[in-house]
Amino acid sequence: MGGLVIALLLFLLFIGACLFLSMWASPDLRVGDEFFRVGESKRLSARMTGFAYAGDIANAAAVMYLVGVVAVAGGDGLIVALAAALSPLLMRQWLAKRLAGVGGRSFGETVARHLPPGPGRRAAGFAMLAATVPLLTAQFQPLGDTAQMVGITDLGTRQLLIVLMGALIVSCAAIGATRGASMLQMAKMAGLVIIAPLLGLLVLIRFNGSFGAIFDAADRQQSGSAGYLELGRLFGDGPVGFVDLAAFCLCVLTGAAFMPYLIARFTDASKPADARRVAGVGFAVIGPMCAMAALIGFGAAALVPHEKLIAQGQFGGNIIARLAIALDGGEDGLGKWLLFVLCATFLMVLAAAAVLLLAAAASVVRDLSASGAVAKPEGLKADGTKSVSAGRARLTMVTIGGVSILLAALTPDVTPQFWLILSYTVTTSTVLPLVIHGLRSDRPMTAAAMKRCVYGSTAAILLVTFFSPSVSGTPYALFPGLDWNFWPFHSSVLVGAPVGFLLARPRRGDRPTRGAAAARDRAAAPFPTRAG
């Protein structure tokens, strides 16, 4: 009992340190000129920006997803981990140099910079929310799952814990703003650099440093036959299963690479070479992290009993916590390694939530408002652009966070991977077409095309997802007791992506938006003088 009290006190002390860090980094409470972006003199170098970019990709849900899917699916999980590792390389080779110098303090100001505030920018802001809110929900769900592992099994108590811890995380994120989020990301990546190799080392020590012994133990523990590393464990070994796996990996590859909140890491780069360097550093960090996640996943498969692993869901849930319990002796309770994992999980959720909330709030106050920016009369800067009220921005962050916390609390037993893949699907089908067509200089995207792309592809994604195995007809679906499953694949990207790119193409009847010519002139200005 005394050890449990000490462990809880240490955990509360860690939470207090995170809150202090956010308050210490908090910007001016009156006018938020640097609320969504740091000032020109405080920008990070390309190398440090790449490190932060890697931290953005390695959010809590994504890290737990990779470990879980490797532990549960073996060879299929390795392919998914490889897709995640290659995502920064895809950004580097495809879009990074086109994003350099674009500027903008919100996603809409980036992809619709050639358009005046209005329907086009509002559509881009809606796309940001559609991709961000599910990902935020996926961050908060592991809070209730971890509580179950330390002995809190009552559903109402777990939901209350998600609400209370989520509220604390949202408060920290709103207080710290951009500077706080950057510092939390640095702290999180430093923590991952420590904890990932440490857990991998502990697994290796348990099996006397033999990788072969780990794979053999995982195969015996999870399959009972020589099939753990073979393909087909995730969705089946038939044609439908392999197509589903390919679509899933495509969704992870493109979704992790082009999430809308990641775009800002490249638009601040002064030249294409710097933007490519940011993505290159991100790849250099994410690659080894995915390899460590695979090793930890195999270690969990070798040490965690099959029934407890399967109980986490088809794609694996909080397998890292299960591995920590196994290293602590195998009994549920707050041991030293589980405490270590709890602190790391809280920091990962906090850092991811801070970045996501900032990006979503920027789109709300700058893209979804009627005028394109919410400002006080005294918030006019010297260059004629408007400053955003920091109080309004914080209130927006709290509102978005509250919606995500509510969704997480209402679905405590749904695997977070449902929300994660939904977010990646929206990114691939909606955000990516906006970025590709919105950055074209020869034929800029019209507001009508933006609206078609965003609202049409989002509707297609939701419709197909509603009839997919992720929503009904399977034990780990959103509604496991019901069955209206007609779409055979878990991801709707096979429909959403073609629809999004098709609707984003310009049409002959599209008319230029009033004021678009002046907006294009402003967008063509050199980067240092660009508004926003």
TIBA-498171 format. One record per residue (C-alpha): residue in one letter; z, y, x. Coordinates in steps of 0.5 Angstrom, whole numbers, plus 500, padded with zeros to 3 digits. Each point is the difference from the previous one (the first is absolute). Layout:
+------+-----+-------+------+
: type :  up : north : east :
+------+-----+-------+------+
:    A :   Z :     Y :    X :
...
+------+-----+-------+------+
***
This chain:
+------+-----+-------+------+
: type :  up : north : east :
+------+-----+-------+------+
:    M : 500 :   500 :  500 :
:    G : 502 :   505 :  506 :
:    G : 493 :   498 :  503 :
:    L : 496 :   502 :  494 :
:    V : 504 :   507 :  499 :
:    I : 498 :   501 :  507 :
:    A : 493 :   499 :  499 :
:    L : 500 :   504 :  494 :
:    L : 503 :   506 :  503 :
:    L : 495 :   499 :  506 :
:    F : 494 :   500 :  495 :
:    L : 503 :   506 :  496 :
:    L : 501 :   504 :  507 :
:    F : 492 :   498 :  501 :
:    I : 498 :   503 :  494 :
:    G : 504 :   506 :  501 :
:    A : 497 :   501 :  507 :
:    C : 493 :   500 :  496 :
:    L : 502 :   505 :  495 :
:    F : 503 :   505 :  506 :
:    L : 493 :   499 :  504 :
:    S : 497 :   502 :  493 :
:    M : 504 :   506 :  499 :
:    W : 500 :   502 :  508 :
:    A : 492 :   500 :  500 :
:    S : 500 :   504 :  493 :
:    P : 495 :   506 :  500 :
:    D : 501 :   506 :  496 :
:    L : 503 :   499 :  493 :
:    R : 496 :   507 :  498 :
:    V : 493 :   499 :  501 :
:    G : 497 :   494 :  502 :
:    D : 494 :   502 :  505 :
:    E : 501 :   494 :  504 :
:    F : 503 :   496 :  495 :
:    F : 494 :   495 :  500 :
:    R : 497 :   501 :  507 :
:    V : 504 :   502 :  506 :
:    G : 498 :   507 :  503 :
:    E : 494 :   500 :  505 :
:    S : 505 :   501 :  506 :
:    K : 504 :   494 :  498 :
:    R : 494 :   495 :  499 :
:    L : 501 :   494 :  504 :
:    S : 495 :   497 :  505 :
:    A : 495 :   495 :  499 :
:    R : 504 :   495 :  503 :
:    M : 506 :   501 :  496 :
:    T : 496 :   501 :  494 :
:    G : 497 :   493 :  501 :
:    F : 507 :   498 :  500 :
:    A : 502 :   503 :  494 :
:    Y : 493 :   497 :  497 :
:    A : 502 :   493 :  501 :
:    G : 507 :   502 :  497 :
:    D : 497 :   502 :  494 :
:    I : 496 :   493 :  499 :
:    A : 506 :   496 :  502 :
:    N : 504 :   502 :  494 :
:    A : 505 :   496 :  497 :
:    A : 496 :   496 :  495 :
:    A : 494 :   499 :  505 :
:    V : 505 :   497 :  505 :
:    M : 504 :   495 :  495 :
:    Y : 493 :   498 :  497 :
:    L : 497 :   498 :  507 :
:    V : 506 :   496 :  502 :
:    G : 501 :   497 :  493 :
:    V : 492 :   498 :  499 :
:    V : 500 :   497 :  507 :
:    A : 507 :   496 :  499 :
:    V : 497 :   497 :  493 :
:    A : 493 :   500 :  501 :
:    G : 499 :   498 :  507 :
:    G : 493 :   500 :  502 :
:    D : 498 :   505 :  495 :
:    G : 506 :   504 :  502 :
:    L : 497 :   501 :  507 :
:    I : 493 :   502 :  497 :
:    V : 504 :   505 :  496 :
:    A : 504 :   503 :  506 :
:    L : 493 :   500 :  504 :
:    A : 497 :   505 :  494 :
:    A : 506 :   504 :  501 :
:    A : 500 :   501 :  507 :
:    L : 493 :   502 :  500 :
:    S : 501 :   505 :  495 :
:    P : 501 :   506 :  505 :
:    L : 494 :   497 :  504 :
:    L : 495 :   501 :  494 :
:    M : 503 :   507 :  499 :
:    R : 498 :   502 :  507 :
:    Q : 493 :   497 :  500 :
:    W : 498 :   503 :  493 :
:    L : 504 :   506 :  497 :
:    A : 504 :   503 :  506 :
:    K : 495 :   504 :  503 :
:    R : 498 :   503 :  493 :
:    L : 507 :   502 :  498 :
:    A : 501 :   504 :  506 :
:    G : 501 :   508 :  499 :
:    V : 500 :   499 :  492 :
:    G : 506 :   503 :  499 :
:    G : 504 :   501 :  493 :
:    R : 507 :   499 :  498 :
:    S : 499 :   494 :  495 :
:    F : 495 :   495 :  499 :
:    G : 496 :   504 :  495 :
:    E : 499 :   506 :  504 :
:    T : 497 :   495 :  506 :
:    V : 495 :   496 :  495 :
:    A : 498 :   506 :  496 :
:    R : 501 :   505 :  505 :
:    H : 492 :   502 :  498 :
:    L : 503 :   501 :  492 :
:    P : 504 :   506 :  497 :
:    P : 507 :   498 :  497 :
:    G : 498 :   496 :  494 :
:    P : 498 :   493 :  497 :
:    G : 497 :   497 :  506 :
:    R : 507 :   502 :  504 :
:    R : 504 :   498 :  494 :
:    A : 496 :   493 :  500 :
:    A : 502 :   499 :  508 :
:    G : 507 :   502 :  498 :
:    F : 500 :   494 :  495 :
:    A : 497 :   495 :  505 :
:    M : 506 :   502 :  505 :
:    L : 505 :   499 :  495 :
:    A : 497 :   493 :  497 :
:    A : 500 :   498 :  507 :
:    T : 507 :   502 :  502 :
:    V : 504 :   499 :  494 :
:    P : 499 :   492 :  501 :
:    L : 501 :   500 :  507 :
:    L : 507 :   504 :  499 :
:    T : 502 :   495 :  495 :
:    A : 499 :   494 :  505 :
:    Q : 504 :   504 :  505 :
:    F : 506 :   500 :  495 :
:    Q : 500 :   493 :  497 :
:    P : 503 :   497 :  507 :
:    L : 506 :   503 :  499 :
:    G : 502 :   496 :  494 :
:    D : 498 :   494 :  503 :
:    T : 504 :   501 :  506 :
:    A : 506 :   501 :  496 :
:    Q : 499 :   493 :  497 :
:    M : 500 :   497 :  507 :
:    V : 507 :   503 :  501 :
:    G : 503 :   497 :  494 :
:    I : 498 :   505 :  494 :
:    T : 496 :   496 :  495 :
:    D : 502 :   504 :  494 :
:    L : 493 :   503 :  497 :
:    G : 503 :   506 :  498 :
:    T : 504 :   501 :  506 :
:    R : 494 :   499 :  504 :
:    Q : 496 :   505 :  496 :
:    L : 506 :   505 :  501 :
:    L : 500 :   499 :  507 :
:    I : 492 :   502 :  500 :
:    V : 501 :   506 :  497 :
:    L : 506 :   502 :  504 :
:    M : 497 :   499 :  507 :
:    G : 493 :   502 :  497 :
:    A : 503 :   507 :  498 :
:    L : 504 :   501 :  507 :
:    I : 493 :   498 :  504 :
:    V : 496 :   505 :  495 :
:    S : 505 :   505 :  502 :
:    C : 500 :   499 :  507 :
:    A : 492 :   501 :  500 :
:    A : 501 :   506 :  496 :
:    I : 505 :   504 :  504 :
:    G : 496 :   498 :  507 :
:    A : 493 :   502 :  497 :
:    T : 494 :   499 :  506 :
:    R : 505 :   501 :  506 :
:    G : 505 :   495 :  497 :
:    A : 494 :   495 :  498 :
:    S : 497 :   500 :  507 :
:    M : 507 :   499 :  504 :
:    L : 502 :   494 :  495 :
:    Q : 493 :   497 :  502 :
:    M : 502 :   501 :  507 :
:    A : 506 :   497 :  499 :
:    K : 497 :   494 :  496 :
:    M : 495 :   498 :  505 :
:    A : 505 :   500 :  505 :
:    G : 505 :   496 :  496 :
:    L : 494 :   495 :  499 :
:    V : 498 :   500 :  507 :
:    I : 507 :   497 :  501 :
:    I : 501 :   496 :  494 :
:    A : 493 :   496 :  500 :
:    P : 501 :   498 :  507 :
:    L : 507 :   498 :  499 :
:    L : 499 :   496 :  494 :
:    G : 494 :   496 :  504 :
:    L : 504 :   499 :  506 :
:    L : 506 :   497 :  496 :
:    V : 495 :   495 :  496 :
:    L : 497 :   498 :  507 :
:    I : 507 :   499 :  503 :
:    R : 502 :   496 :  494 :
:    F : 494 :   495 :  501 :
:    N : 501 :   501 :  508 :
:    G : 494 :   504 :  501 :
:    S : 495 :   496 :  497 :
:    F : 494 :   502 :  496 :
:    G : 498 :   493 :  498 :
:    A : 507 :   498 :  498 :
:    I : 500 :   506 :  495 :
:    F : 494 :   498 :  497 :
:    D : 502 :   493 :  499 :
:    A : 506 :   502 :  497 :
:    A : 497 :   505 :  495 :
:    D : 495 :   494 :  498 :
:    R : 505 :   495 :  499 :
:    Q : 505 :   505 :  496 :
:    Q : 494 :   503 :  496 :
:    S : 495 :   495 :  499 :
:    G : 502 :   493 :  502 :
:    S : 493 :   499 :  502 :
:    A : 495 :   502 :  506 :
:    G : 498 :   506 :  495 :
:    Y : 504 :   506 :  501 :
:    L : 495 :   503 :  505 :
:    E : 494 :   498 :  495 :
:    L : 497 :   505 :  496 :
:    G : 501 :   500 :  492 :
:    R : 507 :   500 :  500 :
:    L : 500 :   507 :  497 :
:    F : 495 :   500 :  494 :
:    G : 498 :   493 :  500 :
:    D : 494 :   496 :  505 :
:    G : 495 :   501 :  495 :
:    P : 494 :   505 :  499 :
:    V : 504 :   504 :  496 :
:    G : 506 :   500 :  505 :
:    F : 496 :   502 :  506 :
:    V : 496 :   506 :  496 :
:    D : 507 :   502 :  498 :
:    L : 503 :   500 :  507 :
:    A : 494 :   504 :  503 :
:    A : 501 :   505 :  494 :
:    F : 507 :   500 :  502 :
:    C : 499 :   501 :  507 :
:    L : 494 :   505 :  499 :
:    C : 505 :   504 :  496 :
:    V : 506 :   500 :  505 :
:    L : 495 :   502 :  506 :
:    T : 497 :   506 :  496 :
:    G : 506 :   502 :  496 :
:    A : 505 :   500 :  506 :
:    A : 494 :   504 :  504 :
:    F : 499 :   505 :  495 :
:    M : 506 :   502 :  496 :
:    P : 499 :   507 :  498 :
:    Y : 507 :   502 :  503 :
:    L : 497 :   498 :  506 :
:    I : 494 :   505 :  500 :
:    A : 505 :   506 :  502 :
:    R : 501 :   496 :  507 :
:    F : 493 :   501 :  502 :
:    T : 498 :   507 :  496 :
:    D : 504 :   504 :  505 :
:    A : 497 :   497 :  506 :
:    S : 496 :   506 :  503 :
:    K : 494 :   495 :  503 :
:    P : 497 :   494 :  498 :
:    A : 503 :   497 :  507 :
:    D : 507 :   501 :  498 :
:    A : 499 :   497 :  493 :
:    R : 497 :   494 :  503 :
:    R : 506 :   500 :  505 :
:    V : 505 :   500 :  495 :
:    A : 497 :   494 :  496 :
:    G : 500 :   496 :  507 :
:    V : 507 :   502 :  501 :
:    G : 501 :   497 :  493 :
:    F : 496 :   494 :  502 :
:    A : 504 :   499 :  506 :
:    V : 507 :   500 :  497 :
:    I : 498 :   496 :  493 :
:    G : 496 :   494 :  504 :
:    P : 507 :   498 :  503 :
:    M : 504 :   501 :  494 :
:    C : 496 :   496 :  496 :
:    A : 500 :   494 :  505 :
:    M : 508 :   501 :  500 :
:    A : 500 :   500 :  493 :
:    A : 496 :   493 :  500 :
:    L : 505 :   497 :  505 :
:    I : 506 :   502 :  496 :
:    G : 496 :   498 :  493 :
:    F : 499 :   493 :  504 :
:    G : 507 :   500 :  502 :
:    A : 503 :   501 :  493 :
:    A : 495 :   494 :  498 :
:    A : 503 :   496 :  505 :
:    L : 508 :   502 :  498 :
:    V : 500 :   502 :  493 :
:    P : 500 :   494 :  495 :
:    H : 494 :   499 :  496 :
:    E : 503 :   501 :  493 :
:    K : 503 :   507 :  503 :
:    L : 493 :   502 :  503 :
:    I : 497 :   498 :  493 :
:    A : 505 :   504 :  496 :
:    Q : 497 :   506 :  503 :
:    G : 494 :   500 :  497 :
:    Q : 493 :   498 :  501 :
:    F : 499 :   505 :  506 :
:    G : 507 :   500 :  502 :
:    G : 505 :   505 :  499 :
:    N : 505 :   503 :  505 :
:    I : 499 :   494 :  504 :
:    I : 503 :   504 :  506 :
:    A : 507 :   500 :  497 :
:    R : 499 :   493 :  499 :
:    L : 499 :   499 :  507 :
:    A : 506 :   504 :  502 :
:    I : 504 :   496 :  495 :
:    A : 498 :   494 :  503 :
:    L : 501 :   502 :  507 :
:    D : 507 :   502 :  498 :
:    G : 502 :   493 :  498 :
:    G : 496 :   499 :  493 :
:    E : 505 :   502 :  495 :
:    D : 499 :   506 :  496 :
:    G : 504 :   506 :  502 :
:    L : 500 :   506 :  504 :
:    G : 500 :   498 :  507 :
:    K : 499 :   503 :  507 :
:    W : 492 :   499 :  500 :
:    L : 499 :   501 :  492 :
:    L : 504 :   507 :  501 :
:    F : 495 :   502 :  506 :
:    V : 494 :   498 :  495 :
:    L : 503 :   504 :  494 :
:    C : 501 :   506 :  505 :
:    A : 493 :   499 :  502 :
:    T : 497 :   499 :  493 :
:    F : 504 :   507 :  498 :
:    L : 497 :   504 :  505 :
:    M : 493 :   497 :  499 :
:    V : 500 :   501 :  492 :
:    L : 503 :   507 :  502 :
:    A : 494 :   502 :  505 :
:    A : 495 :   497 :  495 :
:    A : 503 :   504 :  494 :
:    A : 500 :   506 :  504 :
:    V : 493 :   500 :  502 :
:    L : 497 :   498 :  493 :
:    L : 504 :   505 :  496 :
:    L : 498 :   505 :  504 :
:    A : 493 :   498 :  499 :
:    A : 500 :   499 :  493 :
:    A : 504 :   507 :  499 :
:    A : 495 :   504 :  504 :
:    S : 494 :   497 :  495 :
:    V : 505 :   502 :  494 :
:    V : 501 :   507 :  502 :
:    R : 494 :   502 :  503 :
:    D : 494 :   495 :  497 :
:    L : 503 :   499 :  493 :
:    S : 502 :   507 :  498 :
:    A : 495 :   504 :  496 :
:    S : 499 :   505 :  506 :
:    G : 500 :   495 :  506 :
:    A : 507 :   503 :  503 :
:    V : 507 :   501 :  497 :
:    A : 502 :   506 :  503 :
:    K : 505 :   506 :  499 :
:    P : 498 :   507 :  500 :
:    E : 503 :   501 :  506 :
:    G : 497 :   494 :  503 :
:    L : 494 :   503 :  503 :
:    K : 498 :   499 :  507 :
:    A : 497 :   505 :  505 :
:    D : 493 :   496 :  499 :
:    G : 500 :   500 :  493 :
:    T : 502 :   493 :  498 :
:    K : 506 :   499 :  496 :
:    S : 507 :   497 :  502 :
:    V : 503 :   494 :  496 :
:    S : 507 :   501 :  498 :
:    A : 504 :   495 :  503 :
:    G : 504 :   499 :  494 :
:    R : 495 :   498 :  496 :
:    A : 497 :   496 :  505 :
:    R : 507 :   496 :  501 :
:    L : 500 :   500 :  492 :
:    T : 493 :   496 :  500 :
:    M : 502 :   495 :  505 :
:    V : 507 :   498 :  496 :
:    T : 496 :   500 :  494 :
:    I : 494 :   495 :  503 :
:    G : 506 :   496 :  504 :
:    G : 504 :   499 :  493 :
:    V : 493 :   497 :  497 :
:    S : 500 :   495 :  505 :
:    I : 507 :   499 :  500 :
:    L : 500 :   498 :  493 :
:    L : 494 :   496 :  501 :
:    A : 503 :   496 :  505 :
:    A : 507 :   499 :  496 :
:    L : 496 :   498 :  494 :
:    T : 496 :   494 :  504 :
:    P : 506 :   498 :  505 :
:    D : 497 :   493 :  500 :
:    V : 493 :   501 :  501 :
:    T : 497 :   499 :  507 :
:    P : 499 :   507 :  503 :
:    Q : 493 :   498 :  503 :
:    F : 498 :   501 :  493 :
:    W : 501 :   507 :  500 :
:    L : 498 :   500 :  508 :
:    I : 493 :   497 :  498 :
:    L : 499 :   504 :  494 :
:    S : 501 :   506 :  505 :
:    Y : 495 :   497 :  505 :
:    T : 495 :   499 :  494 :
:    V : 500 :   507 :  498 :
:    T : 499 :   503 :  507 :
:    T : 494 :   495 :  501 :
:    S : 497 :   502 :  493 :
:    T : 501 :   507 :  499 :
:    V : 503 :   503 :  506 :
:    L : 495 :   498 :  505 :
:    P : 494 :   502 :  496 :
:    L : 503 :   507 :  500 :
:    V : 501 :   500 :  507 :
:    I : 493 :   498 :  502 :
:    H : 496 :   504 :  495 :
:    G : 505 :   506 :  500 :
:    L : 499 :   501 :  507 :
:    R : 492 :   500 :  500 :
:    S : 497 :   507 :  502 :
:    D : 493 :   498 :  498 :
:    R : 502 :   499 :  493 :
:    P : 507 :   502 :  498 :
:    M : 503 :   496 :  494 :
:    T : 500 :   503 :  494 :
:    A : 506 :   501 :  495 :
:    A : 497 :   496 :  495 :
:    A : 499 :   494 :  505 :
:    M : 507 :   501 :  502 :
:    K : 503 :   499 :  493 :
:    R : 495 :   494 :  499 :
:    C : 502 :   496 :  506 :
:    V : 508 :   501 :  499 :
:    Y : 501 :   499 :  493 :
:    G : 494 :   495 :  499 :
:    S : 502 :   496 :  506 :
:    T : 508 :   500 :  498 :
:    A : 498 :   498 :  493 :
:    A : 496 :   494 :  503 :
:    I : 506 :   498 :  504 :
:    L : 505 :   501 :  495 :
:    L : 496 :   496 :  495 :
:    V : 498 :   494 :  505 :
:    T : 507 :   500 :  503 :
:    F : 503 :   499 :  493 :
:    F : 496 :   494 :  499 :
:    S : 502 :   497 :  507 :
:    P : 505 :   495 :  502 :
:    S : 504 :   505 :  503 :
:    V : 502 :   503 :  493 :
:    S : 500 :   493 :  496 :
:    G : 499 :   493 :  500 :
:    T : 504 :   498 :  507 :
:    P : 507 :   499 :  501 :
:    Y : 500 :   506 :  505 :
:    A : 496 :   505 :  495 :
:    L : 503 :   507 :  497 :
:    F : 500 :   496 :  493 :
:    P : 502 :   493 :  502 :
:    G : 501 :   497 :  493 :
:    L : 493 :   503 :  497 :
:    D : 493 :   498 :  502 :
:    W : 494 :   504 :  499 :
:    N : 497 :   498 :  507 :
:    F : 492 :   501 :  500 :
:    W : 499 :   502 :  506 :
:    P : 501 :   495 :  506 :
:    F : 501 :   504 :  506 :
:    H : 507 :   504 :  501 :
:    S : 497 :   506 :  503 :
:    S : 495 :   504 :  496 :
:    V : 496 :   503 :  506 :
:    L : 494 :   496 :  499 :
:    V : 499 :   504 :  493 :
:    G : 504 :   507 :  502 :
:    A : 496 :   501 :  507 :
:    P : 493 :   500 :  497 :
:    V : 502 :   504 :  494 :
:    G : 503 :   505 :  504 :
:    F : 494 :   501 :  505 :
:    L : 495 :   500 :  495 :
:    L : 503 :   505 :  495 :
:    A : 501 :   504 :  507 :
:    R : 493 :   501 :  501 :
:    P : 497 :   507 :  498 :
:    R : 495 :   500 :  494 :
:    R : 495 :   504 :  498 :
:    G : 503 :   503 :  494 :
:    D : 506 :   502 :  504 :
:    R : 501 :   508 :  501 :
:    P : 503 :   504 :  505 :
:    T : 507 :   502 :  498 :
:    R : 501 :   508 :  500 :
:    G : 503 :   503 :  506 :
:    A : 497 :   494 :  504 :
:    A : 496 :   504 :  505 :
:    A : 506 :   504 :  502 :
:    A : 504 :   494 :  501 :
:    R : 495 :   497 :  504 :
:    D : 500 :   506 :  504 :
:    R : 507 :   500 :  501 :
:    A : 500 :   492 :  502 :
:    A : 495 :   502 :  505 :
:    A : 505 :   505 :  504 :
:    P : 502 :   497 :  507 :
:    F : 507 :   496 :  499 :
:    P : 505 :   505 :  503 :
:    T : 498 :   505 :  494 :
:    R : 499 :   495 :  495 :
:    A : 505 :   502 :  494 :
:    G : 506 :   496 :  497 :
+------+-----+-------+------+
***
